[in-house]
Amino acid sequence: MKKLYIFTTALLMLAGTFTSCTKDLDDVGLNASSIDAAKVKAQAGNGTPNNNAGGQGNQKATPTLSLTFSESPVVVGTPVTITVTVGAPAGGGSLPTQGTMNLQRAKLGENGPYTDAASATYWEDVVTTQIQKTGLSFNHTYTPDAVGTFGWRVRYTGGGSAFEGTETAADIVVVARCANTELTGQLINTVVNTDYTLYTVRYSFNACINIKGAKIQGGLTAFTEFVSATDKNGNTAEIRKTAKGNNESNSNISWQLGDIASNYSNSFTITFKNFKKNQEGEITGDWSVEGTNDAGEKVEFLAAPISVN
C-alpha cells in the first residue's frame, strides 16, 4: 500500500507540470496577439499610407490660385490679358494633375450689369477648361467697353481625392481715354457772414501723360484766412502763410503728388475766409501743376485765378 501511494503522488505531480506549461504557452500567445493588434492600430492612427480612404494620410490639400491682369487701370477699349494659374499648396506639395478651372465675370443679377467683385450677386461663366487639356495656366483676352471697376473670379474644382476646390477674385479698373492734360478751378460755395465771406473753391487736374515729381500749388489773395484744404482722397495740403501787414494775410497751399501716370485724376478743395467788403474780381492767385515728363523735360500746367462777379 505504501508503494501504490508513492506512484499515485508522482503521477499527480507530473500532470501538474504539464498543466502549468500549457497555461504559460497560452499567456504568451495572448500577449503576442495584443501587441500585433496595438501595432496595427498605431499605424492607422499615425496616417501610415494604406489603401483605405478617410485616414489622416489622405487629407486633401488646397492648391494656390492666382488671377492677374496685364494692365490695371486700363483705358477703355484697350485689350487686357487675364492670366489664371493653379499652383502647389502654399505649404508645399505636389501640383494638381486634374481639375476644372472656371473664369467668371461679376454681375448684379443674371440679367443685370457688370459690377465689382464685392457687389456681385451672380457670376457669369466666360471660360471653362480642364488642367488635363490646357495645363496649370491659361490666358484670356478681354477688351473693356465701359468705364468702371469690374470683378473677375476663377474657381478650381474636381481635384479628386487629393485637392480641395478653391476660388479667388480680383477687380480691374477701366478709365476713360484721356483727352487733354489740364488744371481747372471753380467757385463751388459762398457763405456771407457779418465780418467775412466764406469761400470754397475746387481745382481739378487730369493728366494724359506721365509726370515725375508732380506738385500742385497756388495761393489766395490778400485779406484772407485759410480754413481747410483736402484732395478727394482725404489728403491735407501743406500750408505756408505769407504775411503782408495787418489784416493782409495770405497762404501758399500745395500737395506733393509724386510720380503720376497718364489718366491720373484728382480734385483739391480749399475753404477760406475773405475779409474784404463787397469783394469783386479775383479771390485766388495763380495755381499750377509742375514736374518732369518721360524725356526729363520740365512741364507746367496753369489755372487762371478764380473770380467772383
C-alpha beads as a LAMMPS data file, in Angstrom:
LAMMPS data file: protein, C-alpha beads

309 atoms
308 bonds

1 atom types
1 bond types

-500.0 500.0 xlo xhi
-500.0 500.0 ylo yhi
-500.0 500.0 zlo zhi

Masses

1 110.0

Atoms # bond

1 1 1 0.000 0.000 0.000
2 1 1 2.871 2.315 0.641
3 1 1 4.307 1.828 -2.871
4 1 1 0.961 2.498 -4.530
5 1 1 0.670 5.809 -2.699
6 1 1 4.108 6.961 -3.869
7 1 1 3.322 6.082 -7.519
8 1 1 -0.001 7.951 -7.416
9 1 1 1.657 11.059 -5.987
10 1 1 4.285 11.002 -8.753
11 1 1 1.586 10.850 -11.445
12 1 1 -0.229 13.809 -9.892
13 1 1 2.959 15.891 -9.838
14 1 1 3.669 15.078 -13.493
15 1 1 0.135 16.081 -14.551
16 1 1 0.500 19.341 -12.681
17 1 1 3.703 20.102 -14.538
18 1 1 2.048 19.728 -17.983
19 1 1 -0.893 21.861 -16.883
20 1 1 1.443 24.680 -15.818
21 1 1 3.349 24.586 -19.128
22 1 1 0.165 24.767 -21.154
23 1 1 -1.020 27.849 -19.228
24 1 1 2.282 29.648 -19.821
25 1 1 2.111 28.990 -23.587
26 1 1 -1.466 30.338 -23.699
27 1 1 -0.352 33.538 -21.955
28 1 1 2.454 34.065 -24.490
29 1 1 0.048 33.575 -27.371
30 1 1 -2.423 36.147 -25.998
31 1 1 0.280 38.717 -25.314
32 1 1 1.689 38.412 -28.845
33 1 1 -1.762 38.895 -30.368
34 1 1 -2.353 42.013 -28.247
35 1 1 0.986 43.531 -29.320
36 1 1 0.281 42.904 -33.023
37 1 1 -3.178 44.471 -32.719
38 1 1 -1.721 47.529 -30.975
39 1 1 0.836 47.964 -33.783
40 1 1 -1.877 47.916 -36.466
41 1 1 -3.981 50.449 -34.538
42 1 1 -0.994 52.747 -34.026
43 1 1 -0.126 52.627 -37.742
44 1 1 -3.689 53.568 -38.714
45 1 1 -3.769 56.428 -36.207
46 1 1 -0.429 57.876 -37.414
47 1 1 -1.619 58.206 -41.005
48 1 1 0.512 55.373 -42.383
49 1 1 -0.266 55.112 -46.127
50 1 1 -2.806 52.424 -46.891
51 1 1 -5.500 51.704 -49.416
52 1 1 -8.347 52.918 -47.228
53 1 1 -9.738 56.485 -47.764
54 1 1 -10.602 58.754 -44.876
55 1 1 -7.446 58.477 -42.751
56 1 1 -5.101 61.334 -41.931
57 1 1 -2.785 60.166 -44.671
58 1 1 -5.478 61.028 -47.265
59 1 1 -6.291 64.586 -46.104
60 1 1 -6.991 66.911 -49.074
61 1 1 -4.681 69.854 -49.821
62 1 1 -5.733 73.292 -51.124
63 1 1 -3.803 74.434 -54.217
64 1 1 -2.805 78.068 -54.727
65 1 1 -4.829 80.011 -57.287
66 1 1 -3.973 83.338 -58.959
67 1 1 -5.860 85.754 -61.230
68 1 1 -3.877 88.654 -62.733
69 1 1 -4.349 91.399 -65.350
70 1 1 -1.694 92.593 -67.770
71 1 1 -2.736 96.189 -67.012
72 1 1 -4.924 97.945 -64.434
73 1 1 -6.013 100.705 -64.540
74 1 1 -6.560 100.311 -68.264
75 1 1 -8.000 102.717 -70.837
76 1 1 -11.394 101.661 -72.144
77 1 1 -11.095 99.829 -75.473
78 1 1 -7.586 98.525 -74.728
79 1 1 -7.172 94.697 -74.816
80 1 1 -6.160 93.158 -71.481
81 1 1 -4.666 89.710 -70.912
82 1 1 -6.136 87.854 -67.940
83 1 1 -3.882 85.057 -66.653
84 1 1 -5.172 82.221 -64.473
85 1 1 -2.733 79.853 -62.737
86 1 1 -3.159 76.880 -60.397
87 1 1 -0.129 76.006 -58.263
88 1 1 1.072 73.727 -55.484
89 1 1 -0.334 74.208 -51.956
90 1 1 1.148 77.139 -50.037
91 1 1 2.768 74.783 -47.568
92 1 1 4.414 72.748 -50.318
93 1 1 3.472 69.529 -52.035
94 1 1 2.667 68.207 -55.475
95 1 1 0.922 70.074 -58.300
96 1 1 -2.625 69.188 -59.295
97 1 1 -2.844 66.885 -62.295
98 1 1 -6.575 67.165 -62.825
99 1 1 -9.462 69.532 -62.219
100 1 1 -11.569 72.255 -63.835
101 1 1 -10.771 75.987 -63.986
102 1 1 -13.740 78.308 -64.493
103 1 1 -13.215 82.039 -65.274
104 1 1 -16.242 84.213 -64.473
105 1 1 -17.411 87.871 -64.548
106 1 1 -19.233 89.661 -61.707
107 1 1 -22.802 90.856 -62.350
108 1 1 -25.704 92.376 -60.433
109 1 1 -28.081 89.512 -61.110
110 1 1 -28.181 87.164 -64.080
111 1 1 -29.589 89.867 -66.360
112 1 1 -28.015 92.840 -64.569
113 1 1 -24.976 94.984 -65.412
114 1 1 -21.365 94.025 -64.775
115 1 1 -20.018 95.157 -61.404
116 1 1 -17.116 94.818 -58.973
117 1 1 -16.384 91.564 -57.142
118 1 1 -17.661 92.700 -53.726
119 1 1 -21.054 93.750 -55.123
120 1 1 -21.634 90.658 -57.287
121 1 1 -24.817 88.641 -56.849
122 1 1 -24.279 86.490 -59.936
123 1 1 -21.170 85.160 -61.719
124 1 1 -21.288 84.728 -65.486
125 1 1 -19.196 81.904 -66.978
126 1 1 -16.643 83.106 -69.541
127 1 1 -14.078 80.304 -69.901
128 1 1 -14.216 76.713 -68.645
129 1 1 -11.261 74.406 -69.173
130 1 1 -9.549 71.342 -67.660
131 1 1 -5.985 71.028 -66.404
132 1 1 -5.705 67.787 -68.355
133 1 1 -6.152 69.809 -71.589
134 1 1 -4.565 73.220 -71.007
135 1 1 -2.129 72.592 -68.158
136 1 1 -1.927 74.606 -64.958
137 1 1 -2.295 78.041 -66.591
138 1 1 -4.266 79.744 -69.352
139 1 1 -4.807 83.275 -70.747
140 1 1 -7.963 85.089 -71.779
141 1 1 -8.073 88.383 -73.725
142 1 1 -10.636 90.893 -72.507
143 1 1 -11.361 94.258 -74.165
144 1 1 -13.342 96.531 -71.811
145 1 1 -16.097 98.568 -73.442
146 1 1 -17.174 100.636 -70.431
147 1 1 -15.574 102.733 -67.682
148 1 1 -15.698 101.488 -64.086
149 1 1 -14.475 98.773 -61.710
150 1 1 -15.256 95.216 -62.802
151 1 1 -14.821 91.948 -60.941
152 1 1 -13.482 88.628 -62.224
153 1 1 -13.305 85.282 -60.434
154 1 1 -11.670 81.915 -61.078
155 1 1 -12.847 78.681 -59.463
156 1 1 -10.943 75.387 -59.249
157 1 1 -12.930 72.163 -58.770
158 1 1 -12.616 68.451 -59.492
159 1 1 -9.281 67.808 -57.791
160 1 1 -10.310 64.281 -56.849
161 1 1 -9.272 62.800 -53.533
162 1 1 -6.034 64.850 -53.388
163 1 1 -7.148 68.511 -53.716
164 1 1 -9.880 70.722 -52.320
165 1 1 -11.843 73.110 -54.520
166 1 1 -10.940 76.806 -54.144
167 1 1 -11.581 80.207 -55.723
168 1 1 -10.177 83.756 -55.892
169 1 1 -11.448 87.087 -57.280
170 1 1 -9.933 90.413 -58.385
171 1 1 -11.096 93.761 -59.783
172 1 1 -9.879 95.576 -62.877
173 1 1 -10.208 99.384 -63.122
174 1 1 -11.191 100.786 -66.525
175 1 1 -10.734 104.529 -67.147
176 1 1 -11.787 106.896 -69.911
177 1 1 -9.411 107.733 -72.712
178 1 1 -7.591 110.923 -71.790
179 1 1 -8.341 113.937 -73.993
180 1 1 -6.204 116.725 -72.531
181 1 1 -3.862 117.381 -69.606
182 1 1 -5.299 120.363 -67.779
183 1 1 -5.811 122.112 -64.459
184 1 1 -9.097 123.949 -63.927
185 1 1 -10.622 125.834 -60.987
186 1 1 -14.106 126.875 -59.950
187 1 1 -16.001 128.517 -57.099
188 1 1 -18.377 125.947 -55.611
189 1 1 -19.799 127.642 -52.499
190 1 1 -20.220 131.098 -50.923
191 1 1 -21.453 131.882 -47.387
192 1 1 -21.777 135.554 -46.412
193 1 1 -21.239 136.419 -42.738
194 1 1 -21.172 139.759 -40.906
195 1 1 -17.385 140.135 -40.796
196 1 1 -16.259 137.944 -43.689
197 1 1 -17.337 135.795 -46.635
198 1 1 -16.551 132.077 -46.571
199 1 1 -15.499 130.775 -49.988
200 1 1 -14.955 127.179 -51.124
201 1 1 -13.110 126.586 -54.393
202 1 1 -12.104 123.414 -56.181
203 1 1 -9.223 122.719 -58.563
204 1 1 -9.349 119.624 -60.778
205 1 1 -6.359 118.067 -62.520
206 1 1 -6.437 115.401 -65.237
207 1 1 -3.208 114.061 -66.739
208 1 1 -2.773 112.423 -70.123
209 1 1 0.985 111.985 -69.692
210 1 1 3.313 110.528 -67.075
211 1 1 4.694 113.195 -64.716
212 1 1 7.550 112.599 -62.300
213 1 1 7.781 114.591 -59.067
214 1 1 4.421 116.246 -59.680
215 1 1 3.359 119.069 -57.380
216 1 1 0.246 121.247 -57.335
217 1 1 0.406 124.620 -55.633
218 1 1 -1.224 128.027 -55.533
219 1 1 -2.313 130.874 -53.313
220 1 1 -5.199 133.004 -52.155
221 1 1 -5.410 136.779 -52.200
222 1 1 -4.753 139.400 -49.514
223 1 1 -7.142 139.852 -46.596
224 1 1 -7.898 136.124 -46.432
225 1 1 -7.625 133.437 -43.777
226 1 1 -7.077 129.780 -44.615
227 1 1 -9.611 127.282 -43.186
228 1 1 -9.053 123.852 -44.802
229 1 1 -7.662 122.097 -47.880
230 1 1 -8.022 118.403 -48.811
231 1 1 -7.912 116.383 -52.021
232 1 1 -10.602 113.846 -52.990
233 1 1 -8.682 111.081 -51.182
234 1 1 -8.665 112.996 -47.896
235 1 1 -5.013 114.120 -48.078
236 1 1 -4.447 117.511 -46.483
237 1 1 -2.326 120.241 -48.029
238 1 1 0.923 121.785 -46.874
239 1 1 0.273 125.380 -45.804
240 1 1 2.758 128.244 -45.751
241 1 1 1.371 131.562 -44.555
242 1 1 2.711 134.744 -46.128
243 1 1 2.061 137.911 -44.117
244 1 1 1.643 141.236 -45.872
245 1 1 0.874 143.501 -42.924
246 1 1 -2.112 143.889 -40.648
247 1 1 -5.186 142.062 -41.898
248 1 1 -3.431 141.226 -45.146
249 1 1 -2.541 137.607 -44.514
250 1 1 -2.241 135.166 -47.392
251 1 1 -1.432 131.458 -47.790
252 1 1 0.607 129.295 -50.155
253 1 1 -1.105 125.891 -50.482
254 1 1 0.460 122.767 -52.031
255 1 1 0.291 118.973 -52.386
256 1 1 3.213 116.729 -53.330
257 1 1 1.712 114.295 -55.838
258 1 1 4.863 112.280 -56.567
259 1 1 5.129 110.275 -59.790
260 1 1 1.769 110.111 -61.545
261 1 1 0.751 108.126 -64.619
262 1 1 -1.337 109.025 -67.623
263 1 1 -5.075 109.013 -66.804
264 1 1 -4.365 110.353 -63.315
265 1 1 -7.258 112.417 -61.974
266 1 1 -7.698 114.291 -58.703
267 1 1 -9.531 117.276 -57.229
268 1 1 -8.455 119.683 -54.499
269 1 1 -10.959 121.603 -52.344
270 1 1 -9.962 124.733 -50.431
271 1 1 -12.081 126.720 -47.959
272 1 1 -11.049 130.179 -46.697
273 1 1 -12.374 133.396 -45.195
274 1 1 -12.235 136.653 -47.162
275 1 1 -12.450 139.844 -45.063
276 1 1 -12.857 142.301 -47.918
277 1 1 -16.084 144.269 -48.034
278 1 1 -18.014 143.991 -51.304
279 1 1 -15.473 141.579 -52.822
280 1 1 -15.120 141.762 -56.583
281 1 1 -12.707 140.149 -59.030
282 1 1 -10.115 137.543 -58.132
283 1 1 -10.326 135.608 -54.855
284 1 1 -7.385 133.249 -55.528
285 1 1 -3.977 133.620 -57.088
286 1 1 -2.405 131.555 -59.871
287 1 1 -2.374 127.768 -59.491
288 1 1 -0.165 125.254 -61.295
289 1 1 0.924 121.629 -61.553
290 1 1 4.562 121.047 -62.472
291 1 1 7.064 118.212 -62.759
292 1 1 9.082 116.440 -65.481
293 1 1 7.899 114.225 -68.351
294 1 1 9.335 110.894 -69.515
295 1 1 12.010 112.755 -71.509
296 1 1 13.186 114.585 -68.369
297 1 1 11.808 117.926 -69.547
298 1 1 10.011 120.309 -67.188
299 1 1 6.245 120.518 -67.717
300 1 1 3.826 123.013 -66.175
301 1 1 0.045 123.332 -66.371
302 1 1 -1.619 126.567 -65.225
303 1 1 -5.075 127.542 -63.998
304 1 1 -6.232 131.147 -64.050
305 1 1 -7.311 132.835 -60.782
306 1 1 -10.903 132.227 -59.678
307 1 1 -13.069 135.367 -59.623
308 1 1 -16.463 136.464 -58.318
309 1 1 -18.959 138.738 -60.104

Bonds

1 1 1 2
2 1 2 3
3 1 3 4
4 1 4 5
5 1 5 6
6 1 6 7
7 1 7 8
8 1 8 9
9 1 9 10
10 1 10 11
11 1 11 12
12 1 12 13
13 1 13 14
14 1 14 15
15 1 15 16
16 1 16 17
17 1 17 18
18 1 18 19
19 1 19 20
20 1 20 21
21 1 21 22
22 1 22 23
23 1 23 24
24 1 24 25
25 1 25 26
26 1 26 27
27 1 27 28
28 1 28 29
29 1 29 30
30 1 30 31
31 1 31 32
32 1 32 33
33 1 33 34
34 1 34 35
35 1 35 36
36 1 36 37
37 1 37 38
38 1 38 39
39 1 39 40
40 1 40 41
41 1 41 42
42 1 42 43
43 1 43 44
44 1 44 45
45 1 45 46
46 1 46 47
47 1 47 48
48 1 48 49
49 1 49 50
50 1 50 51
51 1 51 52
52 1 52 53
53 1 53 54
54 1 54 55
55 1 55 56
56 1 56 57
57 1 57 58
58 1 58 59
59 1 59 60
60 1 60 61
61 1 61 62
62 1 62 63
63 1 63 64
64 1 64 65
65 1 65 66
66 1 66 67
67 1 67 68
68 1 68 69
69 1 69 70
70 1 70 71
71 1 71 72
72 1 72 73
73 1 73 74
74 1 74 75
75 1 75 76
76 1 76 77
77 1 77 78
78 1 78 79
79 1 79 80
80 1 80 81
81 1 81 82
82 1 82 83
83 1 83 84
84 1 84 85
85 1 85 86
86 1 86 87
87 1 87 88
88 1 88 89
89 1 89 90
90 1 90 91
91 1 91 92
92 1 92 93
93 1 93 94
94 1 94 95
95 1 95 96
96 1 96 97
97 1 97 98
98 1 98 99
99 1 99 100
100 1 100 101
101 1 101 102
102 1 102 103
103 1 103 104
104 1 104 105
105 1 105 106
106 1 106 107
107 1 107 108
108 1 108 109
109 1 109 110
110 1 110 111
111 1 111 112
112 1 112 113
113 1 113 114
114 1 114 115
115 1 115 116
116 1 116 117
117 1 117 118
118 1 118 119
119 1 119 120
120 1 120 121
121 1 121 122
122 1 122 123
123 1 123 124
124 1 124 125
125 1 125 126
126 1 126 127
127 1 127 128
128 1 128 129
129 1 129 130
130 1 130 131
131 1 131 132
132 1 132 133
133 1 133 134
134 1 134 135
135 1 135 136
136 1 136 137
137 1 137 138
138 1 138 139
139 1 139 140
140 1 140 141
141 1 141 142
142 1 142 143
143 1 143 144
144 1 144 145
145 1 145 146
146 1 146 147
147 1 147 148
148 1 148 149
149 1 149 150
150 1 150 151
151 1 151 152
152 1 152 153
153 1 153 154
154 1 154 155
155 1 155 156
156 1 156 157
157 1 157 158
158 1 158 159
159 1 159 160
160 1 160 161
161 1 161 162
162 1 162 163
163 1 163 164
164 1 164 165
165 1 165 166
166 1 166 167
167 1 167 168
168 1 168 169
169 1 169 170
170 1 170 171
171 1 171 172
172 1 172 173
173 1 173 174
174 1 174 175
175 1 175 176
176 1 176 177
177 1 177 178
178 1 178 179
179 1 179 180
180 1 180 181
181 1 181 182
182 1 182 183
183 1 183 184
184 1 184 185
185 1 185 186
186 1 186 187
187 1 187 188
188 1 188 189
189 1 189 190
190 1 190 191
191 1 191 192
192 1 192 193
193 1 193 194
194 1 194 195
195 1 195 196
196 1 196 197
197 1 197 198
198 1 198 199
199 1 199 200
200 1 200 201
201 1 201 202
202 1 202 203
203 1 203 204
204 1 204 205
205 1 205 206
206 1 206 207
207 1 207 208
208 1 208 209
209 1 209 210
210 1 210 211
211 1 211 212
212 1 212 213
213 1 213 214
214 1 214 215
215 1 215 216
216 1 216 217
217 1 217 218
218 1 218 219
219 1 219 220
220 1 220 221
221 1 221 222
222 1 222 223
223 1 223 224
224 1 224 225
225 1 225 226
226 1 226 227
227 1 227 228
228 1 228 229
229 1 229 230
230 1 230 231
231 1 231 232
232 1 232 233
233 1 233 234
234 1 234 235
235 1 235 236
236 1 236 237
237 1 237 238
238 1 238 239
239 1 239 240
240 1 240 241
241 1 241 242
242 1 242 243
243 1 243 244
244 1 244 245
245 1 245 246
246 1 246 247
247 1 247 248
248 1 248 249
249 1 249 250
250 1 250 251
251 1 251 252
252 1 252 253
253 1 253 254
254 1 254 255
255 1 255 256
256 1 256 257
257 1 257 258
258 1 258 259
259 1 259 260
260 1 260 261
261 1 261 262
262 1 262 263
263 1 263 264
264 1 264 265
265 1 265 266
266 1 266 267
267 1 267 268
268 1 268 269
269 1 269 270
270 1 270 271
271 1 271 272
272 1 272 273
273 1 273 274
274 1 274 275
275 1 275 276
276 1 276 277
277 1 277 278
278 1 278 279
279 1 279 280
280 1 280 281
281 1 281 282
282 1 282 283
283 1 283 284
284 1 284 285
285 1 285 286
286 1 286 287
287 1 287 288
288 1 288 289
289 1 289 290
290 1 290 291
291 1 291 292
292 1 292 293
293 1 293 294
294 1 294 295
295 1 295 296
296 1 296 297
297 1 297 298
298 1 298 299
299 1 299 300
300 1 300 301
301 1 301 302
302 1 302 303
303 1 303 304
304 1 304 305
305 1 305 306
306 1 306 307
307 1 307 308
308 1 308 309
